[in-house]
Amino acid sequence: MRHPVLALGAAALLSLTLGMGAALAMPAGHSTQPVVWTWDPTTSVGTSTLVRTDAGISATFHSSGLPAGQVVTMWFVIFNEPGACFSTPCGLADLLFNEEAKGDFLVGAGSVIGESGSGNFGAHLQVGDVGGSAFPEIGMPERVIGLTDPRTAQVGLLLHSHGPKASGQVLASQLSSFTGGCDVFLGDLELPGSGIADGPEDLPQAVGECSTIQVSVHV
């Protein structure tokens, strides 16, 4: 038979240990940043909020002025080693060409934009989850890394327009993948084909046209 005093002592020790663990756990980090067009970093069209914990990140993204009737996806653009980036904040060149920055971009959410032109997105990304990486889609599967350090990574939130809403399987791919429904990537005169809109003229109009149109960066 277990001695009641020993049992009580063990319970007290367990309670103390759990309490110390909770006390030592870091609180969630919160940041809020403006949402801007990719070609106009000075005019805010919304806000995004990022919550960081040891287990991952959660984001909300509220925007305006989006093209009605189009499919838009929100993406996490992660730089796990921002100190290794070519620039501050990290940029497209770091994502595509700088392996030391340990970057990745992963799908967060997708939506069909209504007549108001407003967009409201929310998503969570866990440490080690690489299922939503778009690197395999663009022929770079070796670069998949996901999120490794949610506390210190630079996190960009991008909105990518897939053009007018399609139907069936094409619509499903528009809502869940980077290249879904995309035959032509508009914009970015310096790096053609990357799909970063350089101005309002790069907003998709026709079926098959795509471009990345809004951004919010948390460093």
N, C-alpha and C positions, 0 to 999 in steps of 0.2 A: 504494500500500500504506500502511495506517495505521501511524503510528509507534508502537512498543510503549510508549515512555515516555509519550506523550500519551494513549494508551488507558488506561494504568495510572492516570494523573492524573485522567482523567475518571471512572473507576470509583471512585477514592477520594473525589472531590468529591461524586458521587452518593450514596455510602454515608454521608458526613458530613451531607449535606442531609437524607436520610431519618432519620438518627439524631437530628438536631436537631428534626425534626418530631415524632418520637415522644416526645422529651423534653418538648416544649412542650405536647403534648396533655394536657388536664385529665383526671385520673382520674375514674372513675365515682363519682357521689354516691349514698349509701345512707341510707335512713331507714326506721324501723319505728314504726308507730303502732297504738294499740288500735282494735279494731272495736267499735262500740256500736250499740244500737238507736236509731232516729231520735228516739224519745221519751224515751230514758234515756242521756244522754251520760256518766254516771258509772260505769256497770257494763260492764266489758269482757267481750265474748263471743268474742274472737278477736284476731288481729293481722294487719296487712298490712305488706308491705315494698315500697318503691319504689326503683328503680335509675334514675338519671338520667345520660345521656350527651349529647354534642352532637347525636347523631342521633335521640334519642327517649327514651322511658321504658318500663320494664318493671315489672310489678306482680304480686305474689302476694297472695292474700287467703284467709285461713283463718278459718272462722267456725263457730258452733254454734247450736243452738236453732231452726234453720230448719224450716218446715213440710214434713213428709215428703210426697212425691208431687207437690210443686209444681215448676213451672219457675221458675228464678231466673236473672237475668242480672246480670253485673257491668258497671258503667259507669265510664269515665273522665270526671270533671267538671273541665274545664280552665279556669283563669282566667289568661290570658297576661299580664295587667296587674293583679296583685293590689293594687297600690298605689292603683288607681282605684276599688276596691270601696267600697260603702257601709259595710261592716262588716269586722271582722277576727276570724275568717277570713271570706272571701267567702261569700255565701249565695245562696239561691234568687232573691231579688229582683235580685241582681247578674246572675245567669245570664239571667233573662228580660227585665229592664228596663234594665240598665246596659250600654250598648254600649261604653263606655270601658274596661270590665274585660276586653273581648275574650274572652268566655267561650264555651264549647261543651261538649256532652256527647256522648260517642262510645262505642259498644258495645265491650266487651272480650271477654267470654266468656259462655256460657250453659250451664246444667246442670239435670238433673232431680234433686231432692234425695232421697236415700235414707232408709231408716227411722231411721238414726242422727241425722238432723237436722243433720249436719255439711256444710259447704260448702267446697270447695277450688277456687279459680279462679286462673288465670294468663293474662296477656295482655301484648302489646307494642303500643305506639303510636309510629309514626314521625312525625317532623316533616313537616308538609305533607299527611299522609294525612287526608282528610276523608270518605272513603267510608262510615264508620260513624256519622256525625253523625245525631242524632235530630231536629235542628231542622226538616228538611223534613217529617218525620212529623207534627209539631205545627203546621204551617202557617207556619214562620218560616225559609224557605230562605235568605233574605238574611243570616242571622246565622251561617251556616256559616263557620268559620275554622280549626278543627283546632288542632293544637299548633304554636306558633311558637318558643317559647323553653323547652326542657325543663329548663334549669338553674334558672330563676327562677319559673316558673309555679306557682301553687297548684294542687295536684292532689287532688281528692276521689275516692274510690272508693266507689261506691254499689251496694247490692244491691237489685234490683227484682223483686218477685214477680209472676208472671203467673197465679197461681192454679193449680188442679189441671191436671196434664198432659193435654193434648189429643192428637190424633193427626193424621197426614197433614200437609197444608200448614199447618194451624193450629199444630201443634207446631213446625214449622220457623220460623214467624214468631214464636212465643213465645221461641224460643232465640236469635233474631238481631235483633229489633227492639224498640223501647221500647213500642210500642202493640200488639204482637202478642198476640192473644187477649184484649185488654182492651176491655170495654164500659163498665165503671164504674171510676173511679179513686177509691179510698177515702182518707179522712184529710184533714188540713190544713184546719182550720176557718177560718184566716185567709186562705187562698188556695184555695178549693174547686176541685176538678178537677185540682190539681197532683199529687195522689197521694202526698204525704208522710205516712206513718202517724203519727198522734198518740198511739197506744197499742195494746196488744195487740188491742183490738177492731177495729183497722183491718187486721189480717192477713187476706188474702183467704181465703175459705172456699169460695165457689161459682165455677163456671165463668164467666169473663167479668169477675171482680173482680181488680183489680191495685193494688199500692201499693209505694212505696219504703220499705224496712224497716230496712236497716243502712247504716252509713257509717263511713269512716275517712278522715281528712284529713291531707295532707302539705303543709306550708307552707314 
